[in-house]
Amino acid sequence: MSDLLNLANEVISGRRMKDGDPELSWLITGDLDELMQGADRVRSELCGDRVDLCSIINGRGGKCSENCKFCAQSAHHHTHCDEYGFLDTETFLKDCGRMAAQGVDRYSIVTAGRTMAGADLEKAIESYRAMHERYPEMILCASHGLVTEEGLRRMVEAGVTMYHTNVETSRRFFPEICTTHTYDDKMEQIRRAKAAGMTVCSGGILGMGETWQDRIDMALLLAELEITSIPLNFLIPVPGTPLENRPRLTPDEILRIVALFRYINPTAYIRIAAGRSYFEDGGEVLFRAGANATLTGDMLTTVGNNTAQDREMLTHMGREIKPVPAGD
């Protein structure tokens, strides 16, 4: 048996990889097929065959004060993205209901901007409460930047159970991507969300110019923080952003990233987000490399995978997904 498969068995038996472990280098240099086989074994043994589906809606678009180099919605860039204020409750109810009818597990409002406060926070609370009352089986998540603990507690009272705030990359590389807020701001937001009683969804964007060591460091940090849902976005360069000319990751690079995150975060939802379009078949192979969750439907500023197609693909693979409600 190869070193990578032996390592996978050790992880299944309870080992957790730490900074400084010499075997971390195997995740970068080891045979990709063996790495994927080991990652899929870890996924199967520790997470089972259940795939978690989530959908997001862009609840407030454009004019973001932050200067994240990857983002189409930053006011610092010239991407001609749609700009609009916080949507009304009925719009959220309609979209949430549409996704509930398709058997999606989670639904999240995502907003551009540094924070959520004032009148927009009140609208968000009203919308979350209305969705929770009408669709009680839908797990509600939220993604609104750097929100106060009081604001987060009010979201919990309205039915939200998970908060999303990406660390984006490693601490070392983060200043190369954003300077209008800090890595410590991210850490504090994660702390606040946990203090408010939420679980945390946190991952990032790969392919922004970071090194393999940055990817390892990011995965190790998320493990240390005990993050339960890790969305992996693979950069789709947006014209008008500073990263518009970044070379795209190859499929092999993406598969290796997914697998190494599974080895380091063996019980988390490894959630595939932007970048599945790099694979012709909707990314089926990603779910054989350690992934067990995905965004479905459109992303924030790019087009995602059709939910019906995702359900068909995952069912064909023998994976378990939430049933479509009776009568729909």
PASE-17041 format. One record per residue (C-alpha): x, y, z; residue in three letters; residue number from 1. Coordinates in nm, 2 decimals, always signed. Each point is the difference from the previous one (the first is absolute). Layout:
BEGIN
[[X, Y, Z], "Ala", NUM],
...
This chain:
BEGIN
[[+0.00, +0.00, +0.00], "Met", 1],
[[+0.13, +0.35, -0.09], "Ser", 2],
[[+0.10, +0.26, +0.26], "Asp", 3],
[[-0.30, +0.21, -0.10], "Leu", 4],
[[-0.25, -0.28, +0.06], "Leu", 5],
[[+0.17, -0.09, +0.33], "Asn", 6],
[[-0.03, +0.37, +0.10], "Leu", 7],
[[-0.37, -0.01, -0.09], "Ala", 8],
[[-0.05, -0.30, +0.22], "Asn", 9],
[[+0.18, +0.18, +0.29], "Glu", 10],
[[-0.24, +0.30, -0.05], "Val", 11],
[[-0.30, -0.24, +0.01], "Ile", 12],
[[+0.14, -0.15, +0.32], "Ser", 13],
[[+0.01, +0.34, +0.17], "Gly", 14],
[[+0.33, +0.17, -0.11], "Arg", 15],
[[-0.03, +0.37, -0.07], "Arg", 16],
[[+0.27, +0.17, -0.20], "Met", 17],
[[+0.18, +0.29, +0.16], "Lys", 18],
[[+0.24, +0.28, -0.12], "Asp", 19],
[[+0.35, -0.15, -0.03], "Gly", 20],
[[-0.11, -0.36, -0.08], "Asp", 21],
[[+0.24, -0.12, -0.26], "Pro", 22],
[[-0.28, -0.19, -0.18], "Glu", 23],
[[-0.16, +0.33, -0.10], "Leu", 24],
[[+0.24, +0.02, -0.29], "Ser", 25],
[[-0.15, -0.33, -0.14], "Trp", 26],
[[-0.32, +0.19, -0.06], "Leu", 27],
[[+0.18, +0.23, -0.24], "Ile", 28],
[[+0.24, -0.24, -0.17], "Thr", 29],
[[-0.17, -0.34, +0.03], "Gly", 30],
[[-0.17, -0.19, -0.28], "Asp", 31],
[[-0.33, +0.17, -0.08], "Leu", 32],
[[-0.20, -0.32, -0.05], "Asp", 33],
[[+0.12, -0.14, +0.33], "Glu", 34],
[[-0.07, +0.33, +0.17], "Leu", 35],
[[-0.35, +0.01, -0.13], "Met", 36],
[[-0.06, -0.36, +0.09], "Gln", 37],
[[+0.11, +0.06, +0.35], "Gly", 38],
[[-0.21, +0.32, +0.03], "Ala", 39],
[[-0.31, -0.18, -0.12], "Asp", 40],
[[+0.06, -0.28, +0.25], "Arg", 41],
[[+0.02, +0.26, +0.28], "Val", 42],
[[-0.32, +0.16, -0.13], "Arg", 43],
[[-0.18, -0.33, -0.02], "Ser", 44],
[[+0.11, -0.13, +0.35], "Glu", 45],
[[-0.04, +0.32, +0.20], "Leu", 46],
[[-0.28, +0.19, -0.19], "Cys", 47],
[[-0.20, -0.27, -0.18], "Gly", 48],
[[-0.16, +0.05, -0.34], "Asp", 49],
[[-0.23, +0.29, +0.09], "Arg", 50],
[[+0.06, +0.31, -0.22], "Val", 51],
[[-0.11, +0.34, +0.15], "Asp", 52],
[[-0.15, +0.24, -0.26], "Leu", 53],
[[-0.02, +0.37, +0.06], "Cys", 54],
[[-0.12, +0.30, -0.20], "Ser", 55],
[[+0.07, +0.37, +0.03], "Ile", 56],
[[-0.16, +0.32, -0.11], "Ile", 57],
[[+0.18, +0.33, -0.05], "Asn", 58],
[[-0.21, +0.21, +0.23], "Gly", 59],
[[+0.17, +0.33, -0.05], "Arg", 60],
[[+0.22, +0.06, -0.30], "Gly", 61],
[[+0.31, +0.21, -0.08], "Gly", 62],
[[+0.15, +0.31, +0.15], "Lys", 63],
[[+0.20, -0.19, +0.26], "Cys", 64],
[[+0.25, +0.21, +0.19], "Ser", 65],
[[+0.25, -0.28, +0.03], "Glu", 66],
[[+0.28, -0.04, -0.26], "Asn", 67],
[[+0.03, -0.38, -0.03], "Cys", 68],
[[+0.18, -0.05, -0.32], "Lys", 69],
[[-0.22, -0.30, -0.12], "Phe", 70],
[[-0.33, +0.17, +0.05], "Cys", 71],
[[-0.23, +0.12, -0.28], "Ala", 72],
[[-0.21, +0.20, +0.26], "Gln", 73],
[[+0.28, +0.22, +0.14], "Ser", 74],
[[-0.04, +0.37, -0.06], "Ala", 75],
[[+0.37, +0.01, -0.05], "His", 76],
[[-0.02, -0.19, -0.33], "His", 77],
[[-0.18, +0.07, -0.33], "His", 78],
[[-0.20, -0.31, -0.08], "Thr", 79],
[[-0.34, +0.15, -0.09], "His", 80],
[[-0.17, -0.24, +0.24], "Cys", 81],
[[-0.36, +0.05, +0.10], "Asp", 82],
[[-0.05, +0.24, +0.29], "Glu", 83],
[[-0.31, +0.00, +0.22], "Tyr", 84],
[[-0.11, +0.04, +0.36], "Gly", 85],
[[-0.12, -0.28, +0.23], "Phe", 86],
[[-0.28, -0.20, -0.16], "Leu", 87],
[[-0.35, -0.03, +0.14], "Asp", 88],
[[-0.13, -0.29, +0.21], "Thr", 89],
[[-0.23, -0.13, -0.27], "Glu", 90],
[[+0.29, -0.05, -0.24], "Thr", 91],
[[+0.19, -0.20, +0.26], "Phe", 92],
[[-0.31, -0.21, +0.08], "Leu", 93],
[[-0.06, -0.08, -0.36], "Lys", 94],
[[+0.36, -0.10, -0.07], "Asp", 95],
[[+0.03, -0.20, +0.33], "Cys", 96],
[[-0.32, -0.18, -0.09], "Gly", 97],
[[+0.13, -0.08, -0.34], "Arg", 98],
[[+0.31, -0.16, +0.14], "Met", 99],
[[-0.19, -0.18, +0.28], "Ala", 100],
[[-0.22, -0.16, -0.28], "Ala", 101],
[[+0.32, -0.13, -0.15], "Gln", 102],
[[+0.12, -0.18, +0.31], "Gly", 103],
[[+0.28, +0.25, +0.09], "Val", 104],
[[+0.12, -0.03, +0.36], "Asp", 105],
[[+0.12, +0.35, +0.07], "Arg", 106],
[[-0.09, +0.35, -0.12], "Tyr", 107],
[[+0.21, +0.32, +0.06], "Ser", 108],
[[-0.04, +0.37, -0.06], "Ile", 109],
[[+0.34, +0.14, -0.10], "Val", 110],
[[+0.06, +0.38, -0.01], "Thr", 111],
[[+0.27, +0.22, -0.14], "Ala", 112],
[[+0.15, +0.25, +0.24], "Gly", 113],
[[+0.21, +0.01, +0.31], "Arg", 114],
[[-0.29, -0.07, +0.25], "Thr", 115],
[[-0.37, -0.02, +0.05], "Met", 116],
[[-0.16, +0.26, +0.23], "Ala", 117],
[[-0.28, +0.25, +0.03], "Gly", 118],
[[-0.30, -0.03, -0.23], "Ala", 119],
[[+0.15, -0.28, -0.20], "Asp", 120],
[[+0.06, -0.21, +0.31], "Leu", 121],
[[-0.36, +0.05, +0.09], "Glu", 122],
[[-0.11, -0.11, -0.35], "Lys", 123],
[[+0.23, -0.30, +0.03], "Ala", 124],
[[-0.14, -0.11, +0.34], "Ile", 125],
[[-0.36, +0.04, -0.14], "Glu", 126],
[[+0.09, -0.21, -0.31], "Ser", 127],
[[+0.17, -0.28, +0.20], "Tyr", 128],
[[-0.29, -0.02, +0.24], "Arg", 129],
[[-0.25, -0.02, -0.29], "Ala", 130],
[[+0.20, -0.28, -0.17], "Met", 131],
[[+0.04, -0.19, +0.32], "His", 132],
[[-0.37, +0.01, +0.06], "Glu", 133],
[[-0.10, -0.10, -0.35], "Arg", 134],
[[+0.27, -0.25, -0.07], "Tyr", 135],
[[+0.10, -0.15, +0.34], "Pro", 136],
[[+0.18, -0.29, -0.15], "Glu", 137],
[[+0.24, +0.23, -0.19], "Met", 138],
[[+0.33, +0.06, +0.19], "Ile", 139],
[[+0.07, +0.38, -0.01], "Leu", 140],
[[+0.35, +0.14, -0.03], "Cys", 141],
[[+0.12, +0.36, -0.03], "Ala", 142],
[[+0.29, +0.19, -0.15], "Ser", 143],
[[+0.02, +0.37, +0.08], "His", 144],
[[+0.36, +0.09, +0.07], "Gly", 145],
[[+0.11, +0.13, +0.33], "Leu", 146],
[[-0.31, +0.00, +0.21], "Val", 147],
[[-0.03, +0.08, +0.37], "Thr", 148],
[[-0.07, -0.28, +0.25], "Glu", 149],
[[-0.34, +0.16, +0.08], "Glu", 150],
[[-0.09, -0.01, -0.37], "Gly", 151],
[[+0.10, -0.36, -0.02], "Leu", 152],
[[-0.20, -0.09, +0.31], "Arg", 153],
[[-0.31, +0.16, -0.16], "Arg", 154],
[[+0.06, -0.21, -0.31], "Met", 155],
[[+0.01, -0.31, +0.21], "Val", 156],
[[-0.33, +0.10, +0.16], "Glu", 157],
[[-0.15, +0.04, -0.35], "Ala", 158],
[[+0.10, -0.35, -0.09], "Gly", 159],
[[+0.36, +0.02, -0.14], "Val", 160],
[[+0.23, -0.28, +0.11], "Thr", 161],
[[+0.32, +0.05, -0.20], "Met", 162],
[[+0.21, +0.30, -0.08], "Tyr", 163],
[[+0.23, +0.02, -0.31], "His", 164],
[[+0.32, +0.20, +0.01], "Thr", 165],
[[+0.28, -0.11, -0.22], "Asn", 166],
[[+0.36, +0.03, +0.12], "Val", 167],
[[+0.07, +0.00, -0.38], "Glu", 168],
[[+0.37, -0.12, +0.02], "Thr", 169],
[[+0.29, -0.04, +0.24], "Ser", 170],
[[+0.09, +0.27, +0.25], "Arg", 171],
[[+0.33, +0.06, -0.18], "Arg", 172],
[[-0.17, +0.06, -0.34], "Phe", 173],
[[-0.31, +0.19, +0.11], "Phe", 174],
[[+0.16, +0.35, -0.01], "Pro", 175],
[[+0.07, -0.06, -0.37], "Glu", 176],
[[-0.37, -0.04, -0.06], "Ile", 177],
[[-0.17, +0.25, +0.23], "Cys", 178],
[[+0.12, +0.30, +0.21], "Thr", 179],
[[-0.34, +0.16, +0.11], "Thr", 180],
[[-0.04, -0.26, +0.27], "His", 181],
[[+0.24, -0.24, +0.17], "Thr", 182],
[[+0.03, -0.37, +0.06], "Tyr", 183],
[[-0.05, +0.07, +0.37], "Asp", 184],
[[-0.34, +0.16, -0.10], "Asp", 185],
[[-0.09, -0.34, -0.15], "Lys", 186],
[[+0.11, -0.18, +0.31], "Met", 187],
[[-0.21, +0.23, +0.22], "Glu", 188],
[[-0.30, -0.05, -0.22], "Gln", 189],
[[+0.03, -0.38, +0.03], "Ile", 190],
[[+0.03, +0.04, +0.38], "Arg", 191],
[[-0.31, +0.22, +0.01], "Arg", 192],
[[-0.21, -0.24, -0.21], "Ala", 193],
[[+0.09, -0.29, +0.23], "Lys", 194],
[[-0.07, +0.21, +0.31], "Ala", 195],
[[-0.35, +0.08, -0.15], "Ala", 196],
[[-0.07, -0.37, -0.02], "Gly", 197],
[[+0.06, -0.06, -0.37], "Met", 198],
[[+0.21, -0.25, -0.18], "Thr", 199],
[[+0.24, +0.14, -0.25], "Val", 200],
[[+0.05, -0.04, -0.37], "Cys", 201],
[[+0.35, +0.13, -0.11], "Ser", 202],
[[+0.22, -0.08, -0.29], "Gly", 203],
[[+0.14, +0.21, -0.27], "Gly", 204],
[[+0.11, +0.05, -0.36], "Ile", 205],
[[+0.28, -0.20, -0.15], "Leu", 206],
[[+0.21, +0.10, -0.30], "Gly", 207],
[[+0.06, +0.36, +0.09], "Met", 208],
[[+0.38, -0.04, -0.01], "Gly", 209],
[[+0.05, -0.17, +0.33], "Glu", 210],
[[+0.25, -0.28, +0.05], "Thr", 211],
[[-0.07, -0.36, +0.09], "Trp", 212],
[[+0.13, +0.07, +0.34], "Gln", 213],
[[-0.27, +0.28, +0.03], "Asp", 214],
[[-0.26, -0.26, -0.09], "Arg", 215],
[[+0.13, -0.24, +0.27], "Ile", 216],
[[+0.01, +0.28, +0.26], "Asp", 217],
[[-0.36, +0.10, -0.08], "Met", 218],
[[-0.12, -0.35, +0.03], "Ala", 219],
[[+0.19, -0.04, +0.33], "Leu", 220],
[[-0.15, +0.32, +0.14], "Leu", 221],
[[-0.35, -0.11, -0.08], "Leu", 222],
[[+0.06, -0.33, +0.17], "Ala", 223],
[[+0.13, +0.18, +0.31], "Glu", 224],
[[-0.31, +0.22, +0.00], "Leu", 225],
[[-0.22, -0.31, -0.03], "Glu", 226],
[[-0.18, +0.14, -0.30], "Ile", 227],
[[-0.29, -0.24, -0.09], "Thr", 228],
[[-0.06, +0.13, -0.36], "Ser", 229],
[[+0.29, +0.09, -0.23], "Ile", 230],
[[-0.10, +0.15, -0.34], "Pro", 231],
[[+0.27, -0.02, -0.26], "Leu", 232],
[[-0.02, +0.25, -0.28], "Asn", 233],
[[+0.23, -0.03, -0.30], "Phe", 234],
[[+0.07, +0.34, -0.14], "Leu", 235],
[[-0.20, +0.10, -0.31], "Ile", 236],
[[+0.19, +0.32, -0.10], "Pro", 237],
[[-0.24, +0.28, -0.04], "Val", 238],
[[+0.08, +0.28, -0.26], "Pro", 239],
[[+0.06, +0.33, +0.18], "Gly", 240],
[[+0.14, -0.15, +0.31], "Thr", 241],
[[+0.38, -0.01, +0.08], "Pro", 242],
[[-0.01, -0.38, -0.05], "Leu", 243],
[[-0.16, +0.01, -0.34], "Glu", 244],
[[+0.32, -0.14, -0.16], "Asn", 245],
[[+0.08, -0.27, +0.25], "Arg", 246],
[[+0.06, -0.33, -0.17], "Pro", 247],
[[-0.28, -0.25, +0.09], "Arg", 248],
[[+0.07, -0.30, +0.21], "Leu", 249],
[[+0.02, -0.33, -0.19], "Thr", 250],
[[-0.25, -0.28, +0.09], "Pro", 251],
[[+0.29, -0.20, +0.16], "Asp", 252],
[[+0.09, +0.29, +0.22], "Glu", 253],
[[-0.36, +0.04, +0.11], "Ile", 254],
[[-0.04, -0.37, +0.07], "Leu", 255],
[[+0.32, +0.00, +0.21], "Arg", 256],
[[-0.13, +0.30, +0.20], "Ile", 257],
[[-0.33, -0.17, +0.08], "Val", 258],
[[+0.18, -0.32, +0.11], "Ala", 259],
[[+0.25, +0.18, +0.22], "Leu", 260],
[[-0.28, +0.19, +0.17], "Phe", 261],
[[-0.17, -0.33, +0.07], "Arg", 262],
[[+0.31, -0.16, +0.16], "Tyr", 263],
[[+0.04, +0.30, +0.23], "Ile", 264],
[[-0.37, +0.06, +0.07], "Asn", 265],
[[-0.12, -0.36, +0.00], "Pro", 266],
[[-0.35, +0.05, +0.15], "Thr", 267],
[[-0.09, +0.34, -0.15], "Ala", 268],
[[-0.24, +0.07, -0.29], "Tyr", 269],
[[+0.25, +0.07, -0.28], "Ile", 270],
[[-0.23, +0.22, -0.21], "Arg", 271],
[[+0.07, +0.06, -0.37], "Ile", 272],
[[-0.10, +0.35, -0.10], "Ala", 273],
[[+0.12, +0.20, -0.30], "Ala", 274],
[[+0.21, -0.17, -0.26], "Gly", 275],
[[-0.19, -0.32, -0.07], "Arg", 276],
[[-0.04, +0.13, -0.35], "Ser", 277],
[[+0.37, -0.09, -0.06], "Tyr", 278],
[[-0.12, -0.36, -0.02], "Phe", 279],
[[-0.21, -0.12, -0.29], "Glu", 280],
[[-0.23, -0.24, +0.19], "Asp", 281],
[[-0.10, +0.25, +0.28], "Gly", 282],
[[+0.29, -0.11, +0.21], "Gly", 283],
[[-0.10, -0.35, +0.09], "Glu", 284],
[[+0.37, -0.09, +0.05], "Val", 285],
[[+0.02, +0.26, +0.28], "Leu", 286],
[[-0.24, -0.22, +0.20], "Phe", 287],
[[+0.25, -0.28, -0.05], "Arg", 288],
[[+0.28, +0.21, +0.14], "Ala", 289],
[[-0.14, +0.07, +0.34], "Gly", 290],
[[-0.29, +0.25, -0.05], "Ala", 291],
[[-0.33, -0.07, +0.17], "Asn", 292],
[[-0.19, +0.33, -0.04], "Ala", 293],
[[-0.06, +0.26, -0.27], "Thr", 294],
[[-0.16, +0.33, -0.09], "Leu", 295],
[[-0.27, -0.06, -0.26], "Thr", 296],
[[-0.18, +0.25, -0.22], "Gly", 297],
[[+0.16, +0.33, -0.10], "Asp", 298],
[[+0.29, +0.15, +0.20], "Met", 299],
[[+0.02, +0.37, +0.09], "Leu", 300],
[[+0.14, +0.14, -0.33], "Thr", 301],
[[+0.06, -0.31, -0.20], "Thr", 302],
[[-0.23, -0.28, -0.12], "Val", 303],
[[+0.00, -0.32, +0.20], "Gly", 304],
[[-0.13, -0.35, -0.06], "Asn", 305],
[[-0.37, -0.08, -0.06], "Asn", 306],
[[-0.14, -0.17, +0.31], "Thr", 307],
[[-0.19, -0.27, -0.19], "Ala", 308],
[[+0.32, -0.09, -0.18], "Gln", 309],
[[+0.19, -0.01, +0.33], "Asp", 310],
[[-0.26, -0.23, +0.15], "Arg", 311],
[[+0.01, -0.23, -0.29], "Glu", 312],
[[+0.38, -0.02, +0.01], "Met", 313],
[[+0.02, -0.06, +0.37], "Leu", 314],
[[-0.28, -0.27, -0.01], "Thr", 315],
[[+0.18, -0.17, -0.29], "His", 316],
[[+0.32, -0.01, +0.22], "Met", 317],
[[-0.19, -0.17, +0.28], "Gly", 318],
[[+0.01, +0.30, +0.23], "Arg", 319],
[[-0.28, +0.09, +0.24], "Glu", 320],
[[-0.18, +0.33, -0.04], "Ile", 321],
[[-0.30, +0.16, +0.17], "Lys", 322],
[[-0.32, -0.12, -0.16], "Pro", 323],
[[-0.21, +0.24, -0.21], "Val", 324],
[[-0.31, +0.08, +0.21], "Pro", 325],
[[-0.31, -0.20, -0.08], "Ala", 326],
[[-0.23, +0.16, -0.25], "Gly", 327],
[[+0.28, +0.21, -0.16], "Asp", 328],
